[in-house]
Each structure stands twice: as C-alpha cells, then as structure tokens.
Amino acid sequence: MARIAGATIPTDKRVEIALTYIYGIGLQTSRKILAALKINPDTRVKNFTEDEVIRLRRMVEDKYRVEGDLKREILTNIKRLK
C-alpha cells in the first residue's frame, strides 16, 4: 500500500482515481499532478515503482495543501467567520 500525505491510497485502483482518496485532491487536480509527472493515469498503483511513488509523494506534499493541514485551515476559517 502506498501512503501519500498521511493517507493510504488503494492499490488496485487506477492512480488517477486513487489520488482522489486524499482529502483535498479531486479528479482535476489528480490529472494535473499526473500530467506534470508524466505518469500514465491508467496505471494501477500496485504496478508503481518505488521511484514513481516517491516522486508522487513529494509532489503532493510539497505543492498542495492536503489532509490535516487543509482540514485545520478550514476549521480555523470557519471559527474566524463565526
């Protein structure tokens, strides 16, 4: 199983869909990430090499606000607006 940004993504799904299991990444963002990394969106996660997983993890964690950071920011904004 691949862990990216603290979330475990399913191994039997296409990577394009598997990335949407990460909070804060939708289908369009997933496609942008894969295009930037030149990864085929039809590839299954279980067929990834270790290098591809590392590149994907680095891209998501460095360039996008996801999972805990995003949830914390949203909660802070809600509290501030109340």
C-alpha positions as CSV (number, residue, x, y, z in Angstrom):
1,M,0.0,0.0,0.0
2,A,1.2,3.5,-0.9
3,R,1.0,6.2,1.7
4,I,0.9,9.7,0.4
5,A,0.4,12.8,2.7
6,G,-0.7,10.6,5.6
7,A,-3.4,8.8,3.6
8,T,-3.3,5.2,2.3
9,I,-4.4,5.0,-1.3
10,P,-5.9,1.8,-2.6
11,T,-3.5,-0.4,-4.7
12,D,-6.0,-2.0,-7.0
13,K,-7.3,1.2,-8.5
14,R,-6.0,3.4,-11.3
15,V,-3.7,6.1,-10.0
16,E,-6.0,8.8,-11.4
17,I,-8.8,7.6,-9.1
18,A,-6.6,6.5,-6.2
19,L,-5.3,10.0,-5.7
20,T,-8.8,11.3,-5.1
21,Y,-8.8,9.3,-1.8
22,I,-6.5,12.0,-0.4
23,Y,-8.5,14.8,1.2
24,G,-8.1,17.9,-0.9
25,I,-7.4,16.3,-4.2
26,G,-10.1,15.9,-6.8
27,L,-10.1,14.4,-10.2
28,Q,-8.9,17.5,-12.0
29,T,-6.1,18.0,-9.5
30,S,-5.2,14.4,-9.9
31,R,-4.9,14.7,-13.6
32,K,-2.8,17.9,-13.3
33,I,-0.4,16.1,-11.0
34,L,0.0,13.1,-13.2
35,A,0.5,15.2,-16.3
36,A,3.2,17.2,-14.6
37,L,5.0,14.0,-13.5
38,K,4.4,12.3,-16.9
39,I,2.7,9.3,-15.3
40,N,0.1,7.4,-17.3
41,P,-3.3,7.8,-15.4
42,D,-4.4,4.3,-16.4
43,T,-1.6,2.7,-14.4
44,R,-2.6,0.7,-11.3
45,V,-1.0,1.8,-8.0
46,K,0.3,-1.7,-7.4
47,N,2.4,-1.6,-10.6
48,F,4.2,1.6,-9.5
49,T,7.9,1.5,-8.9
50,E,9.4,2.9,-5.7
51,D,10.7,5.9,-7.6
52,E,7.3,6.8,-9.0
53,V,5.7,6.6,-5.6
54,I,8.4,8.9,-4.1
55,R,8.0,11.4,-6.9
56,L,4.2,11.4,-6.5
57,R,4.5,11.8,-2.7
58,R,7.0,14.6,-3.0
59,M,4.8,16.5,-5.5
60,V,1.6,16.2,-3.4
61,E,3.2,17.0,-0.1
62,D,5.2,20.0,-1.4
63,K,2.9,21.7,-3.8
64,Y,-0.6,21.0,-2.4
65,R,-2.3,21.6,0.9
66,V,-4.0,18.3,1.8
67,E,-5.2,16.2,4.6
68,G,-4.5,17.6,8.1
69,D,-3.2,21.0,7.1
70,L,-6.2,21.6,4.8
71,K,-8.7,20.4,7.5
72,R,-7.1,22.6,10.1
73,E,-7.2,25.7,7.8
74,I,-10.8,25.1,7.0
75,L,-11.8,24.8,10.7
76,T,-9.8,27.9,11.5
77,N,-11.5,29.9,8.8
78,I,-15.0,28.7,10.0
79,K,-14.2,29.7,13.6
80,R,-12.9,33.1,12.4
81,L,-16.0,33.8,10.4
82,K,-18.3,32.8,13.3
